[in-house]
Amino acid sequence: MLNQEIRDKYKVVIGLEVHAQLLTQSKMYASDPVEYGNLPNTNISVITLGHPGTLPVVNKRAVEYAMRMGIACRSEITRYNIFDRKNYFYPDLPKGYQVTQDKTPICRGGFIAIKTKEGGEKQVSLTRIHMEEDSGKSMHLEGDVDTLVDFNRAGTPLIEIVTEPVVESSEEAYVFLQEIRRLVRYLDICDGNMEEGSLRCDANISVMLAGSEVYGKKVEVKNMNSFRNVQRAIEYEIERQILAVEAGEKISSETRTFDATTGTTISMRTKEELNDYRYFPEPDLSPLVISDEWLNSVKEQMPSLPWELLHKFVNEYGLSEYDAQVLTDSKNIALYFEELCSQTRNYKAAANWMMGPVKGYLNELTLDITNFPLKPAQVAELIELVDSNKVSFSVASQKLYPLLLQQPQQKAIAIAEAENLLQESNEDTILPIIEDVIAAWPEKVEEYRGGKKGLLGLFMGEVMKKSQGKADPKKTNQLLREALEK
């Protein structure tokens, strides 16, 4: 077990390589469909399989999605793009090479900002974002010695997001991946589901003595299928490397896999100092030129980004940083809230409804906001009923809201009237209830008049109970104080 004193002697250096599968309908260089979960080897063609005499064609939508990501990350967009063949043999790589970008990645530089555990902001610098095609998938059935290959995924468009070696902990890596997922979902370019393999991460990890300028040997860890497993794998690898260095052992430059069952990394293969992929320009694809008009068109169609909405919610709607962060965590929630704020001026109440009753309902039924039965205008109507003192918030949220969810075609006010939920603010109705309560608690009345003003809450509770929660709290409070002060 690694103690903190030894760990503090070392600096951790992590670089991440994140593959995001693009939400196109067809593949990167062929018209084969991109659909998850289809029967094996049904989404293929002679182009995907690399048969002789076939010619690939670049997917325009995939290029635009890559540009979107680069614009969001403040990267420089490469105008003259050349595609390259990366040659290596895997059973699930049907052509024996992968078409990618080597010398001309479509996006250079840029950064993604993350929140640190201290509450500050850190900019994780990017080296590049480039386009490439995915491989197929090797399948190992239990009890079978053979390897089966499904080529459905082969040729699916990917972007690879490569960071500089500036990530310093497993926690930062975890937060960075969350931010990547949030961003690709806001951009509508990837669904971000690591469990389905549409977002994948490899981590390059090394340790060096604090204050040293010499990097340690880099170890690559693959096959991490969740954010939590990325964090666990990095944490294990940091400890393994530090203990090895402390014991005088040499760290090998290698590729390791993560075993989620044991929480350990296992060596797969050693790496040469320089992998010889024998890159050369893809002879079947012409250079791709991005014009000013094309780039400007993509910029004009950019959706709202999470930090833009967060800034709007804080500065225009007056929300706290925390509330704005919660509401922008999901794009669909953020857009629903934004539409709700176009229907009401009580932005704080709108935020409270979103983070309370609305999210409670969605979480209970594991629904996305897109399947929520109420439109933003209906939630705004609930807010208006509370603001106009026609119902209390407790009645609106605990009684009226559940009834409205069952009858979303109805107006909230109509349900409130039918169910006798409207708040009573008529003095002639409230005063008799107050008089009954005061008569029932003569000793408490004397204590209140003797200085125990905190007893007001007792009387309020009794009045609300007798009125079945229908008495207007503000009016009741005023009348109750006047009656007790007599």
C-alpha positions in Angstrom: 0.0 0.0 0.0 1.3 3.4 -1.0 1.5 5.9 1.8 0.9 9.6 1.2 4.5 10.6 2.1 5.9 8.5 -0.7 3.3 9.5 -3.1 4.0 13.2 -2.5 7.5 12.6 -3.7 6.2 12.1 -7.3 4.4 14.1 -9.9 1.9 12.3 -12.0 1.7 13.0 -15.7 -1.3 11.8 -17.7 -2.3 12.3 -21.3 -5.7 11.1 -22.5 -6.8 9.9 -25.9 -10.6 10.0 -26.3 -12.4 8.4 -29.2 -15.9 9.7 -29.9 -18.1 7.8 -32.4 -19.9 10.4 -34.5 -23.7 10.4 -34.9 -23.8 10.1 -38.6 -26.2 7.8 -40.5 -23.5 6.3 -42.7 -19.8 5.4 -42.3 -16.8 7.6 -42.7 -15.9 6.5 -46.2 -18.9 4.4 -47.3 -22.7 4.6 -47.4 -23.1 1.6 -45.1 -25.6 2.4 -42.2 -24.3 3.1 -38.7 -26.7 1.4 -36.3 -25.9 0.0 -32.9 -27.2 -3.5 -32.0 -27.8 -4.9 -35.4 -27.1 -8.5 -36.2 -23.3 -9.1 -36.8 -21.9 -8.3 -40.3 -25.1 -6.7 -41.7 -23.9 -3.1 -41.9 -21.1 -3.8 -44.3 -20.1 -3.4 -48.0 -17.2 -4.1 -50.3 -15.9 -0.6 -49.5 -15.9 -1.2 -45.7 -14.2 -4.5 -46.3 -11.6 -3.0 -48.5 -12.1 -5.1 -51.6 -9.9 -4.4 -54.6 -11.2 -1.8 -57.0 -13.4 0.0 -54.4 -13.1 3.7 -53.8 -13.9 5.5 -50.5 -15.7 8.9 -50.3 -15.4 11.2 -47.3 -18.6 11.7 -45.2 -19.3 15.4 -45.3 -21.5 15.3 -42.1 -18.6 13.7 -40.2 -16.2 16.5 -41.3 -18.7 19.1 -40.1 -19.1 17.3 -36.7 -15.3 17.3 -36.3 -15.3 21.0 -37.1 -18.0 21.6 -34.5 -15.9 20.0 -31.8 -12.9 22.0 -32.8 -14.8 25.3 -32.8 -16.2 24.5 -29.3 -12.7 23.7 -28.1 -11.2 26.9 -29.5 -9.0 24.9 -31.8 -7.5 26.0 -35.1 -9.3 24.4 -38.0 -7.0 22.9 -40.6 -8.0 24.1 -44.1 -6.0 21.6 -46.2 -6.6 18.1 -44.9 -4.9 15.0 -46.2 -6.0 11.5 -45.1 -3.4 8.8 -44.3 -3.2 5.1 -44.1 -2.1 3.8 -40.7 -0.9 0.2 -41.3 -1.2 -2.5 -38.6 -2.8 -5.9 -38.4 -5.7 -6.7 -36.1 -8.2 -9.4 -37.0 -11.0 -6.8 -36.7 -9.4 -4.4 -39.1 -10.7 -5.6 -42.4 -8.4 -3.6 -44.7 -5.2 -4.2 -42.8 -5.0 -0.5 -42.3 -7.0 2.4 -40.9 -7.7 5.6 -42.8 -6.9 8.4 -40.4 -5.1 11.8 -40.3 -1.4 11.9 -39.4 0.3 15.2 -40.4 -2.9 17.3 -40.9 -5.4 16.8 -38.1 -8.5 18.7 -38.7 -8.2 20.6 -35.4 -5.0 21.8 -33.8 -4.5 23.0 -30.2 -7.4 24.4 -28.2 -8.5 23.4 -24.7 -11.4 22.1 -22.5 -12.0 23.8 -19.2 -12.8 21.7 -16.2 -13.6 22.4 -12.5 -10.9 21.4 -10.0 -11.8 19.9 -6.7 -10.7 23.2 -5.1 -13.5 24.9 -7.0 -11.3 26.7 -9.5 -11.0 26.2 -13.3 -8.2 24.4 -15.2 -7.8 24.5 -19.0 -6.8 21.0 -20.2 -4.8 21.8 -23.4 -5.4 19.7 -26.5 -2.7 18.6 -28.9 -5.1 17.8 -31.7 -8.5 16.4 -32.8 -8.4 14.2 -35.9 -10.8 12.2 -38.0 -10.5 8.4 -38.6 -12.5 5.3 -39.0 -13.3 2.7 -36.4 -12.3 -1.0 -36.5 -14.6 -3.9 -36.2 -15.1 -5.9 -33.0 -13.6 -9.2 -31.9 -16.0 -11.4 -30.0 -15.0 -14.3 -27.7 -18.0 -16.5 -26.8 -17.8 -18.3 -23.5 -16.4 -21.8 -23.9 -15.4 -21.2 -27.5 -11.7 -21.3 -28.5 -12.3 -19.4 -31.7 -12.5 -15.6 -32.1 -15.5 -14.3 -34.1 -15.3 -10.9 -35.8 -18.2 -8.5 -36.3 -17.4 -5.8 -38.9 -20.5 -3.7 -38.4 -18.6 -1.1 -36.5 -15.7 -1.0 -39.0 -15.6 2.3 -40.9 -17.8 4.1 -38.4 -16.7 7.8 -38.2 -14.6 8.8 -35.2 -12.9 11.8 -33.8 -9.9 11.3 -31.6 -9.3 14.0 -29.0 -5.7 14.0 -27.8 -4.7 16.0 -24.7 -1.3 17.4 -23.9 0.3 15.5 -20.9 -1.3 18.0 -18.4 -3.8 15.9 -16.5 -2.3 15.4 -13.0 -4.7 13.0 -11.2 -7.3 10.3 -11.7 -9.9 12.8 -10.4 -9.0 15.3 -13.2 -9.2 12.6 -15.8 -12.7 11.7 -14.5 -14.0 15.3 -14.6 -12.4 15.8 -18.1 -14.2 12.8 -19.5 -17.5 14.1 -18.0 -16.9 17.4 -19.7 -16.1 15.7 -23.0 -19.4 13.7 -22.8 -21.4 16.8 -21.9 -19.8 18.8 -24.8 -20.4 16.1 -27.5 -24.0 15.8 -26.4 -24.5 19.6 -26.5 -23.0 19.5 -30.0 -25.3 16.6 -31.1 -22.3 14.8 -32.5 -22.0 11.8 -30.2 -24.3 10.1 -27.7 -21.4 9.8 -25.2 -22.4 6.3 -24.0 -19.2 4.6 -22.8 -21.1 1.4 -22.1 -22.0 1.0 -25.8 -18.4 2.0 -26.8 -19.4 5.3 -28.5 -17.0 7.1 -26.2 -13.8 5.4 -25.4 -10.7 6.5 -23.5 -7.0 5.4 -23.4 -4.8 6.9 -20.8 -1.0 7.4 -21.0 0.4 7.5 -17.5 3.9 8.1 -16.1 5.4 9.3 -12.8 8.4 11.4 -12.2 10.1 12.8 -9.1 8.6 16.1 -8.1 10.8 18.9 -9.4 12.4 16.7 -12.0 12.3 17.7 -15.7 12.7 14.2 -17.0 9.5 12.4 -17.7 9.1 8.7 -16.7 8.4 5.9 -19.0 4.9 6.2 -20.4 2.4 3.3 -20.0 -0.8 3.1 -22.0 -3.9 1.7 -20.4 -6.8 0.5 -22.6 -10.2 -1.1 -22.3 -11.8 1.1 -19.8 -15.6 1.1 -20.3 -16.8 3.7 -17.7 -15.7 6.9 -16.2 -15.3 5.2 -12.8 -13.1 2.5 -14.4 -10.9 5.1 -16.0 -10.3 6.6 -12.6 -9.7 3.2 -11.0 -7.3 2.2 -13.7 -5.3 5.4 -13.5 -5.2 5.2 -9.7 -3.9 1.6 -9.7 -1.3 2.4 -12.4 0.0 5.4 -10.5 0.5 3.3 -7.3 2.0 0.4 -9.3 4.6 2.7 -11.0 5.6 4.5 -7.9 6.1 1.3 -5.9 8.1 -0.1 -8.8 10.4 3.0 -8.9 10.7 3.0 -5.1 11.9 -0.7 -5.3 14.5 0.2 -8.0 12.7 -1.5 -10.8 12.5 -0.1 -14.3 9.1 0.9 -15.8 8.6 -0.7 -19.2 7.0 1.3 -22.0 4.0 -1.0 -22.7 0.3 -1.3 -23.3 -1.8 -2.6 -20.5 -5.4 -3.6 -20.1 -7.7 -2.9 -17.1 -9.5 -5.7 -15.4 -12.5 -4.2 -13.7 -13.1 -7.3 -11.6 -9.8 -7.1 -9.8 -9.2 -3.4 -10.2 -5.7 -4.0 -11.7 -3.9 -3.4 -15.0 -2.4 -6.3 -16.9 0.4 -6.2 -19.5 -0.8 -6.8 -23.1 2.3 -6.0 -25.1 5.5 -4.0 -24.9 5.8 -0.8 -27.0 8.7 0.0 -29.2 10.2 3.5 -28.7 8.4 4.5 -31.9 5.5 2.5 -33.4 6.1 1.8 -37.1 2.7 2.3 -38.6 4.2 3.2 -42.0 1.9 6.1 -42.5 1.5 7.3 -46.0 -1.1 9.5 -47.8 -4.3 7.6 -48.6 -4.0 7.4 -52.5 -7.8 6.9 -53.0 -8.9 10.1 -51.3 -8.2 13.6 -52.6 -7.1 16.3 -50.2 -10.0 17.9 -48.3 -10.1 21.7 -48.5 -12.3 23.6 -46.0 -13.3 26.9 -47.5 -14.2 30.1 -45.5 -17.8 29.7 -46.6 -18.0 26.1 -45.3 -16.3 27.0 -42.0 -18.5 30.0 -41.5 -21.6 28.0 -42.2 -20.7 25.5 -39.5 -20.0 28.3 -37.1 -23.4 29.9 -37.8 -25.1 26.5 -37.1 -23.4 25.9 -33.8 -25.8 25.1 -30.9 -25.6 26.8 -27.5 -22.7 25.5 -25.5 -22.9 24.6 -21.8 -20.7 27.5 -20.6 -22.7 29.9 -22.7 -26.0 28.8 -21.1 -24.4 28.8 -17.6 -23.3 32.4 -18.1 -26.8 33.3 -19.3 -28.5 31.6 -16.4 -26.2 33.3 -13.9 -26.1 36.8 -15.4 -29.6 37.1 -17.0 -31.7 34.9 -14.8 -29.8 35.7 -11.5 -29.2 32.1 -10.5 -26.4 30.9 -8.3 -23.4 29.3 -9.9 -24.4 26.0 -8.3 -28.0 26.1 -9.6 -26.8 27.1 -13.1 -24.2 24.2 -13.1 -26.9 21.7 -12.2 -29.3 22.9 -14.8 -26.6 22.9 -17.6 -25.3 19.5 -16.8 -27.7 18.0 -19.3 -28.4 19.7 -22.6 -32.1 18.7 -22.7 -32.7 19.9 -19.1 -31.0 23.2 -20.0 -33.1 23.8 -23.1 -36.3 22.9 -21.3 -35.4 25.3 -18.5 -34.5 28.0 -21.0 -38.0 27.6 -22.6 -39.6 27.7 -19.2 -37.9 31.0 -18.5 -39.4 32.4 -21.6 -42.9 31.6 -20.1 -42.3 33.1 -16.6 -40.3 35.9 -15.0 -39.8 34.0 -11.7 -36.5 32.4 -12.7 -35.6 31.2 -9.2 -39.0 29.5 -8.8 -38.4 27.9 -12.3 -35.0 26.6 -11.2 -36.5 25.2 -7.9 -39.3 23.4 -9.8 -36.7 21.9 -12.3 -34.3 20.7 -9.6 -37.1 19.6 -7.2 -40.4 18.2 -8.5 -39.5 17.8 -12.2 -36.1 16.1 -11.6 -37.7 14.0 -8.8 -40.3 12.6 -11.3 -37.7 12.0 -14.0 -35.3 10.2 -11.6 -38.1 8.1 -10.1 -39.1 6.8 -13.5 -35.6 7.0 -15.1 -36.9 9.2 -17.9 -35.2 11.9 -20.0 -36.8 15.3 -20.0 -37.8 14.7 -23.6 -40.3 12.2 -22.3 -41.7 14.5 -19.6 -45.5 14.8 -20.0 -45.7 18.5 -19.2 -44.7 21.3 -21.5 -42.7 24.3 -20.1 -45.8 26.4 -20.3 -47.7 24.1 -18.0 -44.9 24.3 -15.4 -45.0 28.1 -15.8 -48.7 27.9 -15.0 -48.0 26.2 -11.7 -45.5 28.9 -10.9 -48.1 31.6 -11.7 -50.7 29.9 -9.5 -48.2 30.0 -6.5 -47.0 33.6 -7.3 -50.6 34.8 -7.4 -51.4 33.1 -4.0 -54.1 30.9 -5.6 -52.3 27.8 -4.3 -49.5 27.3 -1.9 -46.2 25.8 -3.1 -46.8 22.7 -1.0 -50.3 22.2 -2.5 -49.0 22.9 -6.0 -46.1 20.5 -5.7 -47.6 17.7 -3.6 -51.2 17.7 -4.9 -51.8 19.7 -8.0 -48.5 18.7 -9.8 -49.1 14.9 -9.5 -52.7 15.3 -10.7 -51.5 17.4 -13.7 -49.0 14.7 -14.6 -51.9 12.2 -14.8 -54.0 14.6 -16.9 -51.4 16.6 -18.9 -54.1 17.7 -21.4 -55.9 19.6 -18.6 -55.2 23.2 -17.4 -53.7 23.4 -13.9 -56.3 26.0 -12.8 -59.1 23.7 -14.0 -57.8 20.8 -11.9 -57.2 23.0 -8.9 -60.9 24.2 -9.1 -62.2 20.7 -9.6 -60.2 19.3 -6.7 -61.0 22.3 -4.4 -57.3 23.1 -4.1 -57.5 26.9 -4.6 -56.1 28.9 -1.7 -58.6 30.8 0.5 -57.7 34.4 1.1 -61.1 35.7 2.2 -60.9 37.1 5.7 -64.5 36.0 6.4 -63.4 32.4 5.8 -60.0 32.5 7.6 -61.0 34.5 10.7 -63.4 31.9 12.1 -60.7 29.2 11.8 -58.2 31.5 13.6 -60.7 32.1 16.4 -61.3 28.4 16.8 -57.5 27.7 17.1 -57.0 30.5 19.6 -59.9 29.3 21.7 -58.4 25.8 21.7 -55.0 26.9 23.0 -55.6 29.4 25.8 -52.4 28.6 27.7 -50.3 29.0 24.5 -52.0 32.3 23.8 -51.0 33.6 27.2 -47.4 32.4 26.6 -47.3 34.1 23.2 -48.6 37.3 24.7 -46.0 37.0 27.5 -43.2 37.1 24.9 -42.8 33.6 23.4 -43.3 34.9 19.8 -41.9 31.6 18.4 -45.3 30.0 19.2 -46.7 31.7 16.1 -45.6 28.7 14.1 -47.8 26.4 16.3 -50.8 28.5 15.6 -50.0 28.7 11.8 -49.7 25.0 11.7 -53.1 24.5 13.4 -54.8 27.0 11.1 -53.3 25.3 8.0 -54.4 21.9 9.3 -57.9 23.0 9.9 -58.1 24.7 6.5 -56.6 21.6 4.8 -53.7 23.7 3.6 -56.0 26.1 1.7 -55.6 29.2 3.8 -53.4 31.8 2.2 -50.2 31.7 4.4 -49.5 35.4 4.0 -53.0 36.5 4.8 -53.2 34.0 7.6 -50.0 35.2 9.2 -51.2 38.8 9.1 -54.6 38.0 10.6 -53.2 35.6 13.2 -50.7 38.2 14.5 -53.5 40.8 14.7 -55.7 38.3 16.6 -53.0 37.3 19.1 -51.9 40.9 19.8 -55.5 41.9 20.9 
